Amino acid sequence: MKKGLVILVFLTMSLAGFAQQDVVSNNETELVETIKSEKPEVKEASISAKAKAKVLRMNHKKSNEIISIKAYRKSLQIKVKDVKLC
């Protein structure tokens, strides 16, 4: 068994050595043209103070609703646990 492994190692090493000897060099040069495309400038959108206040108010309202929903779910879980334990 050991002799078979030794022979196999020698064959693979010799094949690997021959595979590394062949060097292919590419002397051709390729010219690649790059085209620079101009991007149109985007103007910044200005929002009025009323619109900003409205958005902030709406976000605050949404966050309060989300918090209350989470609190409601937690209270339901506690009630369910109490019922299961009784």
N, CA, C and O atoms as a GROMACS GRO file, in nm:
protein
  344
    1MET      N    1   0.082  -0.119   0.000
    1MET     CA    2   0.000   0.000   0.000
    1MET      C    3   0.087   0.126   0.000
    1MET      O    4   0.058   0.223  -0.070
    2LYS      N    5   0.196   0.121   0.081
    2LYS     CA    6   0.285   0.236   0.088
    2LYS      C    7   0.355   0.259  -0.045
    2LYS      O    8   0.376   0.373  -0.087
    3LYS      N    9   0.391   0.149  -0.112
    3LYS     CA   10   0.460   0.162  -0.241
    3LYS      C   11   0.368   0.227  -0.344
    3LYS      O   12   0.411   0.309  -0.425
    4GLY      N   13   0.240   0.190  -0.338
    4GLY     CA   14   0.144   0.249  -0.431
    4GLY      C   15   0.128   0.399  -0.408
    4GLY      O   16   0.119   0.476  -0.503
    5LEU      N   17   0.126   0.438  -0.282
    5LEU     CA   18   0.115   0.581  -0.250
    5LEU      C   19   0.240   0.657  -0.293
    5LEU      O   20   0.230   0.769  -0.343
    6VAL      N   21   0.357   0.596  -0.275
    6VAL     CA   22   0.482   0.661  -0.314
    6VAL      C   23   0.484   0.680  -0.465
    6VAL      O   24   0.522   0.787  -0.513
    7ILE      N   25   0.444   0.578  -0.540
    7ILE     CA   26   0.441   0.589  -0.686
    7ILE      C   27   0.342   0.696  -0.729
    7ILE      O   28   0.370   0.775  -0.820
    8LEU      N   29   0.228   0.699  -0.665
    8LEU     CA   30   0.126   0.799  -0.698
    8LEU      C   31   0.177   0.941  -0.671
    8LEU      O   32   0.152   1.032  -0.749
    9VAL      N   33   0.248   0.959  -0.559
    9VAL     CA   34   0.304   1.091  -0.526
    9VAL      C   35   0.407   1.132  -0.630
    9VAL      O   36   0.406   1.247  -0.674
   10PHE      N   37   0.496   1.042  -0.670
   10PHE     CA   38   0.597   1.076  -0.769
   10PHE      C   39   0.533   1.113  -0.903
   10PHE      O   40   0.578   1.206  -0.970
   11LEU      N   41   0.429   1.040  -0.943
   11LEU     CA   42   0.364   1.071  -1.070
   11LEU      C   43   0.296   1.208  -1.066
   11LEU      O   44   0.306   1.285  -1.161
   12THR      N   45   0.228   1.236  -0.957
   12THR     CA   46   0.159   1.366  -0.949
   12THR      C   47   0.257   1.480  -0.940
   12THR      O   48   0.234   1.586  -0.998
   13MET      N   49   0.367   1.462  -0.868
   13MET     CA   50   0.466   1.568  -0.857
   13MET      C   51   0.534   1.594  -0.991
   13MET      O   52   0.559   1.709  -1.026
   14SER      N   53   0.562   1.488  -1.066
   14SER     CA   54   0.628   1.508  -1.195
   14SER      C   55   0.532   1.577  -1.292
   14SER      O   56   0.574   1.663  -1.370
   15LEU      N   57   0.404   1.539  -1.289
   15LEU     CA   58   0.307   1.605  -1.376
   15LEU      C   59   0.289   1.752  -1.337
   15LEU      O   60   0.273   1.837  -1.424
   16ALA      N   61   0.291   1.781  -1.208
   16ALA     CA   62   0.278   1.919  -1.163
   16ALA      C   63   0.400   2.000  -1.206
   16ALA      O   64   0.387   2.117  -1.241
   17GLY      N   65   0.516   1.939  -1.204
   17GLY     CA   66   0.638   2.007  -1.248
   17GLY      C   67   0.634   2.040  -1.396
   17GLY      O   68   0.675   2.149  -1.436
   18PHE      N   69   0.584   1.949  -1.478
   18PHE     CA   70   0.574   1.975  -1.622
   18PHE      C   71   0.467   2.080  -1.651
   18PHE      O   72   0.482   2.158  -1.745
   19ALA      N   73   0.364   2.083  -1.573
   19ALA     CA   74   0.257   2.179  -1.597
   19ALA      C   75   0.303   2.321  -1.571
   19ALA      O   76   0.254   2.415  -1.634
   20GLN      N   77   0.397   2.338  -1.480
   20GLN     CA   78   0.443   2.472  -1.446
   20GLN      C   79   0.551   2.522  -1.541
   20GLN      O   80   0.582   2.641  -1.541
   21GLN      N   81   0.608   2.436  -1.622
   21GLN     CA   82   0.716   2.478  -1.711
   21GLN      C   83   0.664   2.553  -1.832
   21GLN      O   84   0.735   2.640  -1.884
   22ASP      N   85   0.546   2.524  -1.878
   22ASP     CA   86   0.493   2.591  -1.997
   22ASP      C   87   0.447   2.731  -1.961
   22ASP      O   88   0.352   2.749  -1.885
   23VAL      N   89   0.517   2.830  -2.016
   23VAL     CA   90   0.483   2.969  -1.989
   23VAL      C   91   0.430   3.029  -2.118
   23VAL      O   92   0.499   3.030  -2.220
   24VAL      N   93   0.311   3.079  -2.112
   24VAL     CA   94   0.252   3.143  -2.229
   24VAL      C   95   0.254   3.293  -2.203
   24VAL      O   96   0.197   3.341  -2.105
   25SER      N   97   0.320   3.365  -2.292
   25SER     CA   98   0.325   3.510  -2.274
   25SER      C   99   0.239   3.576  -2.380
   25SER      O  100   0.240   3.537  -2.497
   26ASN      N  101   0.167   3.674  -2.339
   26ASN     CA  102   0.078   3.747  -2.428
   26ASN      C  103   0.139   3.884  -2.451
   26ASN      O  104   0.137   3.970  -2.362
   27ASN      N  105   0.193   3.905  -2.571
   27ASN     CA  106   0.259   4.031  -2.602
   27ASN      C  107   0.168   4.129  -2.674
   27ASN      O  108   0.208   4.242  -2.703
   28GLU      N  109   0.046   4.087  -2.702
   28GLU     CA  110  -0.046   4.175  -2.772
   28GLU      C  111  -0.100   4.279  -2.675
   28GLU      O  112  -0.130   4.249  -2.560
   29THR      N  113  -0.113   4.399  -2.725
   29THR     CA  114  -0.170   4.505  -2.642
   29THR      C  115  -0.306   4.542  -2.697
   29THR      O  116  -0.325   4.550  -2.818
   30GLU      N  117  -0.396   4.564  -2.608
   30GLU     CA  118  -0.531   4.603  -2.648
   30GLU      C  119  -0.556   4.745  -2.601
   30GLU      O  120  -0.528   4.780  -2.487
   31LEU      N  121  -0.609   4.825  -2.690
   31LEU     CA  122  -0.644   4.962  -2.655
   31LEU      C  123  -0.791   4.966  -2.617
   31LEU      O  124  -0.879   4.922  -2.691
   32VAL      N  125  -0.815   5.020  -2.502
   32VAL     CA  126  -0.952   5.032  -2.454
   32VAL      C  127  -0.985   5.179  -2.444
   32VAL      O  128  -0.917   5.256  -2.376
   33GLU      N  129  -1.090   5.218  -2.513
   33GLU     CA  130  -1.132   5.358  -2.510
   33GLU      C  131  -1.235   5.377  -2.401
   33GLU      O  132  -1.331   5.300  -2.388
   34THR      N  133  -1.214   5.480  -2.323
   34THR     CA  134  -1.310   5.511  -2.218
   34THR      C  135  -1.386   5.636  -2.258
   34THR      O  136  -1.327   5.736  -2.299
   35ILE      N  137  -1.515   5.628  -2.243
   35ILE     CA  138  -1.599   5.742  -2.277
   35ILE      C  139  -1.652   5.799  -2.147
   35ILE      O  140  -1.716   5.729  -2.068
   36LYS      N  141  -1.626   5.926  -2.126
   36LYS     CA  142  -1.671   5.992  -2.004
   36LYS      C  143  -1.807   6.053  -2.031
   36LYS      O  144  -1.823   6.142  -2.114
   37SER      N  145  -1.905   6.003  -1.958
   37SER     CA  146  -2.040   6.056  -1.977
   37SER      C  147  -2.065   6.163  -1.872
   37SER      O  148  -2.029   6.148  -1.756
   38GLU      N  149  -2.126   6.270  -1.915
   38GLU     CA  150  -2.155   6.379  -1.824
   38GLU      C  151  -2.288   6.354  -1.755
   38GLU      O  152  -2.388   6.323  -1.819
   39LYS      N  153  -2.286   6.367  -1.624
   39LYS     CA  154  -2.408   6.348  -1.547
   39LYS      C  155  -2.473   6.483  -1.524
   39LYS      O  156  -2.405   6.580  -1.489
   40PRO      N  157  -2.603   6.491  -1.543
   40PRO     CA  158  -2.669   6.619  -1.517
   40PRO      C  159  -2.668   6.650  -1.368
   40PRO      O  160  -2.688   6.561  -1.284
   41GLU      N  161  -2.646   6.775  -1.336
   41GLU     CA  162  -2.643   6.815  -1.196
   41GLU      C  163  -2.784   6.819  -1.141
   41GLU      O  164  -2.877   6.866  -1.207
   42VAL      N  165  -2.799   6.768  -1.021
   42VAL     CA  166  -2.930   6.762  -0.957
   42VAL      C  167  -2.940   6.877  -0.858
   42VAL      O  168  -2.851   6.897  -0.775
   43LYS      N  169  -3.048   6.950  -0.868
   43LYS     CA  170  -3.069   7.060  -0.775
   43LYS      C  171  -3.124   7.006  -0.644
   43LYS      O  172  -3.202   6.910  -0.642
   44GLU      N  173  -3.083   7.067  -0.535
   44GLU     CA  174  -3.132   7.025  -0.405
   44GLU      C  175  -3.275   7.074  -0.386
   44GLU      O  176  -3.308   7.188  -0.419
   45ALA      N  177  -3.358   6.987  -0.334
   45ALA     CA  178  -3.497   7.023  -0.311
   45ALA      C  179  -3.509   7.087  -0.174
   45ALA      O  180  -3.462   7.031  -0.074
   46SER      N  181  -3.570   7.202  -0.168
   46SER     CA  182  -3.588   7.269  -0.040
   46SER      C  183  -3.730   7.245   0.008
   46SER      O  184  -3.826   7.254  -0.068
   47ILE      N  185  -3.743   7.213   0.137
   47ILE     CA  186  -3.873   7.184   0.196
   47ILE      C  187  -3.908   7.298   0.290
   47ILE      O  188  -3.824   7.349   0.364
   48SER      N  189  -4.032   7.338   0.285
   48SER     CA  190  -4.075   7.448   0.371
   48SER      C  191  -4.078   7.404   0.517
   48SER      O  192  -4.078   7.285   0.547
   49ALA      N  193  -4.080   7.501   0.606
   49ALA     CA  194  -4.080   7.472   0.749
   49ALA      C  195  -4.208   7.401   0.789
   49ALA      O  196  -4.207   7.314   0.877
   50LYS      N  197  -4.320   7.437   0.725
   50LYS     CA  198  -4.447   7.372   0.758
   50LYS      C  199  -4.442   7.223   0.723
   50LYS      O  200  -4.487   7.139   0.801
   51ALA      N  201  -4.386   7.192   0.608
   51ALA     CA  202  -4.377   7.052   0.566
   51ALA      C  203  -4.287   6.973   0.660
   51ALA      O  204  -4.317   6.859   0.696
   52LYS      N  205  -4.174   7.034   0.700
   52LYS     CA  206  -4.084   6.967   0.794
   52LYS      C  207  -4.153   6.939   0.926
   52LYS      O  208  -4.140   6.830   0.982
   53ALA      N  209  -4.226   7.039   0.976
   53ALA     CA  210  -4.296   7.022   1.103
   53ALA      C  211  -4.401   6.912   1.093
   53ALA      O  212  -4.419   6.833   1.185
   54LYS      N  213  -4.471   6.909   0.979
   54LYS     CA  214  -4.575   6.808   0.959
   54LYS      C  215  -4.514   6.667   0.958
   54LYS      O  216  -4.569   6.575   1.018
   55VAL      N  217  -4.402   6.652   0.890
   55VAL     CA  218  -4.335   6.522   0.882
   55VAL      C  219  -4.287   6.480   1.021
   55VAL      O  220  -4.303   6.364   1.060
   56LEU      N  221  -4.227   6.573   1.095
   56LEU     CA  222  -4.180   6.540   1.229
   56LEU      C  223  -4.295   6.500   1.320
   56LEU      O  224  -4.283   6.405   1.397
   57ARG      N  225  -4.406   6.572   1.311
   57ARG     CA  226  -4.523   6.540   1.392
   57ARG      C  227  -4.575   6.400   1.357
   57ARG      O  228  -4.610   6.322   1.446
   58MET      N  229  -4.580   6.371   1.227
   58MET     CA  230  -4.630   6.241   1.182
   58MET      C  231  -4.538   6.128   1.230
   58MET      O  232  -4.586   6.023   1.274
   59ASN      N  233  -4.407   6.149   1.221
   59ASN     CA  234  -4.312   6.048   1.266
   59ASN      C  235  -4.324   6.025   1.416
   59ASN      O  236  -4.316   5.911   1.463
   60HIS      N  237  -4.342   6.134   1.492
   60HIS     CA  238  -4.358   6.121   1.637
   60HIS      C  239  -4.484   6.042   1.669
   60HIS      O  240  -4.486   5.958   1.759
   61LYS      N  241  -4.590   6.070   1.594
   61LYS     CA  242  -4.717   6.000   1.616
   61LYS      C  243  -4.700   5.851   1.585
   61LYS      O  244  -4.750   5.765   1.658
   62LYS      N  245  -4.631   5.820   1.475
   62LYS     CA  246  -4.609   5.680   1.437
   62LYS      C  247  -4.527   5.608   1.543
   62LYS      O  248  -4.558   5.494   1.579
   63SER      N  249  -4.422   5.673   1.593
   63SER     CA  250  -4.338   5.607   1.693
   63SER      C  251  -4.416   5.582   1.821
   63SER      O  252  -4.399   5.478   1.884
   64ASN      N  253  -4.503   5.676   1.861
   64ASN     CA  254  -4.586   5.654   1.980
   64ASN      C  255  -4.681   5.538   1.958
   64ASN      O  256  -4.703   5.458   2.049
   65GLU      N  257  -4.739   5.527   1.839
   65GLU     CA  258  -4.830   5.417   1.809
   65GLU      C  259  -4.756   5.283   1.813
   65GLU      O  260  -4.809   5.184   1.864
   66ILE      N  261  -4.636   5.281   1.759
   66ILE     CA  262  -4.559   5.157   1.758
   66ILE      C  263  -4.526   5.115   1.901
   66ILE      O  264  -4.535   4.998   1.935
   67ILE      N  265  -4.487   5.212   1.984
   67ILE     CA  266  -4.455   5.181   2.123
   67ILE      C  267  -4.578   5.127   2.195
   67ILE      O  268  -4.568   5.032   2.272
   68SER      N  269  -4.694   5.188   2.170
   68SER     CA  270  -4.814   5.142   2.238
   68SER      C  271  -4.853   5.002   2.189
   68SER      O  272  -4.904   4.921   2.268
   69ILE      N  273  -4.831   4.972   2.063
   69ILE     CA  274  -4.861   4.838   2.011
   69ILE      C  275  -4.771   4.735   2.078
   69ILE      O  276  -4.816   4.627   2.117
   70LYS      N  277  -4.642   4.770   2.092
   70LYS     CA  278  -4.549   4.677   2.158
   70LYS      C  279  -4.590   4.655   2.303
   70LYS      O  280  -4.585   4.543   2.353
   71ALA      N  281  -4.629   4.763   2.371
   71ALA     CA  282  -4.671   4.750   2.511
   71ALA      C  283  -4.796   4.664   2.520
   71ALA      O  284  -4.808   4.582   2.612
   72TYR      N  285  -4.889   4.680   2.428
   72TYR     CA  286  -5.012   4.601   2.427
   72TYR      C  287  -4.981   4.453   2.407
   72TYR      O  288  -5.038   4.367   2.474
   73ARG      N  289  -4.890   4.424   2.315
   73ARG     CA  290  -4.853   4.284   2.292
   73ARG      C  291  -4.789   4.223   2.416
   73ARG      O  292  -4.817   4.109   2.452
   74LYS      N  293  -4.703   4.300   2.482
   74LYS     CA  294  -4.640   4.250   2.604
   74LYS      C  295  -4.744   4.223   2.711
   74LYS      O  296  -4.735   4.122   2.782
   75SER      N  297  -4.841   4.311   2.724
   75SER     CA  298  -4.944   4.290   2.826
   75SER      C  299  -5.028   4.167   2.794
   75SER      O  300  -5.069   4.095   2.885
   76LEU      N  301  -5.053   4.142   2.666
   76LEU     CA  302  -5.127   4.021   2.628
   76LEU      C  303  -5.049   3.896   2.663
   76LEU      O  304  -5.106   3.798   2.712
   77GLN      N  305  -4.919   3.898   2.640
   77GLN     CA  306  -4.838   3.781   2.671
   77GLN      C  307  -4.838   3.753   2.820
   77GLN      O  308  -4.841   3.638   2.862
   78ILE      N  309  -4.835   3.859   2.900
   78ILE     CA  310  -4.837   3.840   3.045
   78ILE      C  311  -4.970   3.780   3.087
   78ILE      O  312  -4.974   3.690   3.172
   79LYS      N  313  -5.081   3.830   3.029
   79LYS     CA  314  -5.213   3.777   3.064
   79LYS      C  315  -5.224   3.630   3.023
   79LYS      O  316  -5.280   3.550   3.097
   80VAL      N  317  -5.171   3.596   2.907
   80VAL     CA  318  -5.178   3.458   2.860
   80VAL      C  319  -5.097   3.368   2.952
   80VAL      O  320  -5.139   3.257   2.984
   81LYS      N  321  -4.981   3.415   2.996
   81LYS     CA  322  -4.898   3.336   3.086
   81LYS      C  323  -4.970   3.313   3.218
   81LYS      O  324  -4.966   3.203   3.274
   82ASP      N  325  -5.037   3.418   3.270
   82ASP     CA  326  -5.109   3.403   3.397
   82ASP      C  327  -5.222   3.302   3.383
   82ASP      O  328  -5.246   3.222   3.474
   83VAL      N  329  -5.292   3.304   3.270
   83VAL     CA  330  -5.403   3.212   3.249
   83VAL      C  331  -5.352   3.070   3.239
   83VAL      O  332  -5.414   2.978   3.292
   84LYS      N  333  -5.239   3.050   3.173
   84LYS     CA  334  -5.185   2.915   3.157
   84LYS      C  335  -5.137   2.859   3.290
   84LYS      O  336  -5.148   2.739   3.314
   85LEU      N  337  -5.085   2.944   3.376
   85LEU     CA  338  -5.033   2.897   3.504
   85LEU      C  339  -5.145   2.859   3.601
   85LEU      O  340  -5.124   2.775   3.688
   86CYS      N  341  -5.262   2.919   3.588
   86CYS     CA  342  -5.372   2.891   3.682
   86CYS      C  343  -5.431   2.760   3.660
   86CYS      O  344  -5.524   2.721   3.730
   0.00000   0.00000   0.00000
